[in-house]
Amino acid sequence: MVFKPFRLALIQLGNITANKTDNLKHARDMILKAAANSKKPDLIVLPECFNSPYGHKHFPVYAETIAESESVKMLSAAAKETNTWLIGGSIPERDGEQLYNTCTVYSPQGDLVATHRKVHLFDIDIPGKITFKESETLSPGTTTNYFDTEFARIGLGICYDIRFPELSMISARQGCHVLIYPGAFNLTTGPLHWELLQRSRAVDNQVFFATCSPARDLTAGYHAWGHSMVVDPMAKVLVEAAEAEEIVFADIDPALLESARAGIPVTTQRRFDVYPDVSEGK
């Protein structure tokens, strides 16, 4: 699979309200703003749950079927209008009786080319800090997913998926050069693990790793950590947002991946005679 230099834009979206129409308009405006940068990005990313408030009680209210989704229609049209690849963060998806937290991906022609349903649901209970259970309303996805562009193969995950290294390992073994996870860590786990997990997944697999968070809104029911970032294959943070709404850009250089793998050749030194290769489902 070809890997060429490209420019990545992460939209740390703010002003996410209870009004889905307003949320979609604002997201579209920010996509157009990102695409209008003096150095146009090749790929634009939105955060997890960009079209609705974040919370298990909200998912059933805002859920859409992909075929009839107004969010999908907006994203498809925005990708085509800007002639860029677009990762549409994630939206609550309805499929029959099941609800999913789903990431959708669009080509510069506006075609829906990939989806990823969040595999690992965010069910945590830290006494005195935070209790959150996505499984009260959501079902987990059952597949690993990536998509190919003219510049890279890109693996997908959503937020809590990052805590399970197997998913990143499988993506890397499938030839992904960059892993992109829309996410929304909170003010408890964000300062502890957000950067740590991204740098760990990047250096373990010698790939680029990027996350895109909503902006922090202390008036909302869920307080996102923010700090959208891009990490290189040697675990160096290339760019990082703060807490407020902003767009950050990173130039992805394949030479960094090639030098990391040449200098520390873990990709050819793994001992599958001693332990299993998780990408083969063992």
C-alpha positions as CSV (number, residue, x, y, z in Angstrom):
1,M,0.0,0.0,0.0
2,V,1.3,3.4,-1.0
3,F,2.3,5.9,1.8
4,K,2.8,9.5,0.6
5,P,3.1,12.8,2.5
6,F,-0.3,14.3,3.4
7,R,-1.8,17.0,5.5
8,L,-4.2,16.2,8.3
9,A,-6.7,18.5,10.0
10,L,-8.4,17.8,13.3
11,I,-11.5,19.9,14.1
12,Q,-11.9,20.1,17.9
13,L,-15.6,21.1,17.6
14,G,-17.3,23.3,20.2
15,N,-20.8,24.7,20.6
16,I,-22.4,21.3,20.5
17,T,-26.0,21.8,21.6
18,A,-29.3,20.0,21.9
19,N,-30.3,21.2,18.4
20,K,-29.0,18.7,15.9
21,T,-29.7,21.0,12.9
22,D,-27.5,23.7,14.5
23,N,-24.8,21.2,15.3
24,L,-24.7,20.0,11.7
25,K,-24.5,23.5,10.3
26,H,-21.7,24.4,12.7
27,A,-19.8,21.2,11.8
28,R,-20.2,22.0,8.1
29,D,-18.9,25.5,8.6
30,M,-15.9,24.2,10.4
31,I,-15.2,21.7,7.7
32,L,-15.3,24.5,5.1
33,K,-13.0,26.6,7.4
34,A,-10.5,23.7,7.7
35,A,-10.5,23.2,3.9
36,A,-9.9,26.9,3.3
37,N,-6.6,26.9,5.1
38,S,-3.7,28.4,3.2
39,K,-2.3,24.9,3.0
40,K,-5.3,22.7,2.3
41,P,-5.6,19.5,4.2
42,D,-6.0,16.2,2.4
43,L,-8.0,14.6,5.3
44,I,-10.3,16.3,7.8
45,V,-11.5,14.7,11.0
46,L,-14.5,15.6,13.3
47,P,-14.8,14.4,16.9
48,E,-16.8,11.6,18.5
49,C,-20.6,12.4,18.8
50,F,-20.3,15.7,17.0
51,N,-24.0,16.0,16.1
52,S,-25.5,15.6,19.6
53,P,-24.8,15.9,23.3
54,Y,-22.6,13.0,24.6
55,G,-24.3,10.6,27.0
56,H,-26.1,7.3,27.0
57,K,-29.5,8.9,27.5
58,H,-29.0,11.0,24.4
59,F,-28.0,8.2,22.0
60,P,-31.6,6.9,21.4
61,V,-32.9,10.4,20.9
62,Y,-30.4,11.4,18.3
63,A,-29.8,8.1,16.6
64,E,-30.1,7.9,12.8
65,T,-30.2,5.1,10.3
66,I,-27.3,5.5,7.9
67,A,-29.4,5.3,4.8
68,E,-31.7,8.2,5.9
69,S,-29.2,10.1,8.1
70,E,-29.2,13.9,7.7
71,S,-25.8,13.8,9.3
72,V,-24.5,11.5,6.6
73,K,-26.0,13.6,3.9
74,M,-24.3,16.7,5.3
75,L,-20.9,15.0,5.6
76,S,-21.1,13.5,2.1
77,A,-22.0,16.9,0.6
78,A,-19.2,18.7,2.6
79,A,-16.6,16.1,1.5
80,K,-17.6,16.6,-2.1
81,E,-17.8,20.4,-1.8
82,T,-14.3,20.7,-0.3
83,N,-12.9,17.8,-2.4
84,T,-11.2,16.3,0.7
85,W,-11.3,13.0,2.5
86,L,-13.5,13.3,5.6
87,I,-13.8,11.2,8.8
88,G,-17.1,12.2,10.2
89,G,-16.3,11.7,13.9
90,S,-19.0,9.5,15.1
91,I,-22.8,9.6,15.3
92,P,-25.4,7.6,17.2
93,E,-26.6,5.0,14.6
94,R,-29.8,3.0,14.6
95,D,-29.9,-0.3,12.9
96,G,-33.2,-2.1,13.6
97,E,-33.5,-2.5,17.4
98,Q,-29.8,-1.9,17.9
99,L,-27.9,1.4,18.5
100,Y,-24.2,1.9,17.8
101,N,-21.6,4.7,18.2
102,T,-20.5,4.8,14.5
103,C,-17.7,6.5,12.6
104,T,-18.3,7.2,8.9
105,V,-15.7,8.1,6.2
106,Y,-16.2,9.9,2.9
107,S,-14.1,10.2,-0.2
108,P,-13.5,13.6,-2.0
109,Q,-16.3,12.6,-4.3
110,G,-18.7,12.4,-1.3
111,D,-19.0,8.6,-1.3
112,L,-19.4,6.8,2.0
113,V,-16.4,4.4,1.8
114,A,-16.1,3.0,5.4
115,T,-17.8,2.8,8.7
116,H,-16.6,1.7,12.2
117,R,-18.9,0.8,15.0
118,K,-17.2,1.4,18.4
119,V,-16.1,-2.1,19.5
120,H,-15.4,-1.4,23.2
121,L,-18.2,0.3,25.0
122,F,-17.3,2.9,27.6
123,D,-18.5,1.3,30.8
124,I,-16.5,2.6,33.8
125,D,-17.0,3.3,37.5
126,I,-14.4,5.3,39.3
127,P,-15.8,5.9,42.8
128,G,-16.1,9.6,43.6
129,K,-15.0,10.6,40.0
130,I,-17.2,9.3,37.2
131,T,-19.6,6.5,36.4
132,F,-20.6,6.0,32.7
133,K,-22.2,3.1,30.9
134,E,-22.6,3.2,27.2
135,S,-24.0,-0.3,27.2
136,E,-27.2,0.9,28.8
137,T,-28.3,2.0,25.3
138,L,-25.5,1.0,22.8
139,S,-24.4,-2.3,21.3
140,P,-20.8,-3.0,20.5
141,G,-19.4,-3.2,17.0
142,T,-17.9,-6.5,15.9
143,T,-15.4,-5.7,13.2
144,T,-12.0,-4.0,12.7
145,N,-12.0,-1.4,10.0
146,Y,-9.7,0.7,7.7
147,F,-9.9,2.5,4.5
148,D,-7.4,3.3,1.6
149,T,-6.7,6.7,0.2
150,E,-4.3,7.7,-2.6
151,F,-1.8,8.7,0.2
152,A,-2.2,6.1,3.0
153,R,-4.1,3.2,4.6
154,I,-5.9,4.5,7.7
155,G,-7.2,2.4,10.6
156,L,-10.2,3.4,12.6
157,G,-11.3,3.3,16.2
158,I,-13.4,5.3,18.6
159,C,-12.3,6.7,22.0
160,Y,-12.4,3.7,24.4
161,D,-11.1,1.4,21.7
162,I,-7.7,3.0,22.3
163,R,-7.4,1.2,25.7
164,F,-7.4,-2.2,23.9
165,P,-4.0,-2.5,22.1
166,E,-5.1,-5.5,20.1
167,L,-7.3,-3.3,17.9
168,S,-4.3,-1.1,17.0
169,M,-2.0,-4.1,16.5
170,I,-4.5,-5.6,14.0
171,S,-4.7,-2.4,12.1
172,A,-0.9,-2.1,11.9
173,R,-0.6,-5.7,10.8
174,Q,-3.2,-5.0,8.1
175,G,-0.8,-2.4,6.7
176,C,-2.3,0.8,8.2
177,H,0.2,3.7,8.3
178,V,-2.1,6.0,10.4
179,L,-4.6,5.2,13.1
180,I,-7.3,7.8,13.7
181,Y,-9.7,7.6,16.7
182,P,-12.4,10.3,17.3
183,G,-12.7,10.4,21.0
184,A,-14.1,12.2,24.1
185,F,-12.0,11.4,27.2
186,N,-13.3,13.2,30.3
187,L,-11.6,15.4,33.0
188,T,-10.8,12.3,35.1
189,T,-9.2,10.0,32.5
190,G,-8.0,12.7,30.1
191,P,-5.1,14.1,32.2
192,L,-4.1,10.6,33.2
193,H,-4.2,8.6,30.0
194,W,-5.2,10.5,26.9
195,E,-1.6,11.3,25.7
196,L,-0.1,8.2,27.3
197,L,-2.4,5.9,25.4
198,Q,-1.8,7.6,22.0
199,R,1.9,7.6,22.4
200,S,1.8,4.0,23.5
201,R,-0.2,2.8,20.5
202,A,2.0,4.8,18.2
203,V,5.3,3.5,19.5
204,D,4.1,-0.1,19.9
205,N,3.1,-0.3,16.3
206,Q,5.4,2.3,14.8
207,V,2.5,4.2,13.2
208,F,1.1,7.7,13.3
209,F,-1.8,8.0,15.8
210,A,-4.3,10.8,15.9
211,T,-7.4,11.6,18.0
212,C,-10.0,14.2,17.6
213,S,-12.0,15.4,20.7
214,P,-14.9,17.8,21.2
215,A,-14.0,21.1,22.8
216,R,-14.4,21.3,26.5
217,D,-17.8,22.8,27.6
218,L,-18.3,23.0,31.4
219,T,-22.0,23.8,30.9
220,A,-22.6,20.5,29.2
221,G,-23.6,17.3,31.0
222,Y,-20.3,15.6,29.9
223,H,-17.0,17.5,30.1
224,A,-14.6,16.5,27.4
225,W,-10.9,16.7,27.9
226,G,-10.1,18.2,24.5
227,H,-6.4,18.1,23.5
228,S,-6.9,16.6,20.1
229,M,-3.4,15.5,18.9
230,V,-1.2,13.8,16.4
231,V,1.6,11.5,17.5
232,D,4.4,10.2,15.2
233,P,5.8,6.6,15.1
234,M,8.5,7.5,17.7
235,A,5.9,8.7,20.1
236,K,6.6,12.4,19.6
237,V,3.6,14.7,19.8
238,L,3.5,16.6,16.5
239,V,0.6,18.9,17.3
240,E,-1.9,19.3,20.2
241,A,-5.0,21.4,20.7
242,A,-5.8,23.1,24.0
243,E,-9.3,22.9,25.5
244,A,-11.4,25.3,23.4
245,E,-12.7,25.0,19.8
246,E,-9.9,25.0,17.3
247,I,-8.6,23.4,14.2
248,V,-5.1,21.9,14.3
249,F,-3.0,20.7,11.3
250,A,-0.2,18.2,11.0
251,D,1.9,17.2,8.0
252,I,2.3,13.5,7.9
253,D,5.8,12.5,6.7
254,P,6.2,8.8,5.7
255,A,10.0,9.1,6.3
256,L,9.3,9.2,10.0
257,L,7.6,5.8,9.9
258,E,10.3,4.4,7.7
259,S,13.2,5.6,9.9
260,A,11.4,4.3,13.1
261,R,11.0,0.9,11.6
262,A,14.5,0.8,10.2
263,G,16.2,2.0,13.4
264,I,14.1,-0.1,15.9
265,P,12.9,-3.0,13.7
266,V,10.3,-4.5,16.0
267,T,8.0,-5.1,13.0
268,T,10.4,-7.9,11.8
269,Q,11.5,-9.1,15.3
270,R,8.2,-10.3,16.7
271,R,8.3,-13.9,17.9
272,F,5.1,-15.4,16.8
273,D,6.7,-18.8,17.5
274,V,6.5,-17.8,21.2
275,Y,3.2,-15.8,21.3
276,P,0.2,-15.6,18.9
277,D,-0.3,-13.0,16.2
278,V,-3.6,-11.4,17.2
279,S,-4.2,-10.2,13.6
280,E,-4.8,-13.9,12.7
281,G,-7.5,-14.3,15.3
282,K,-5.6,-16.7,17.5
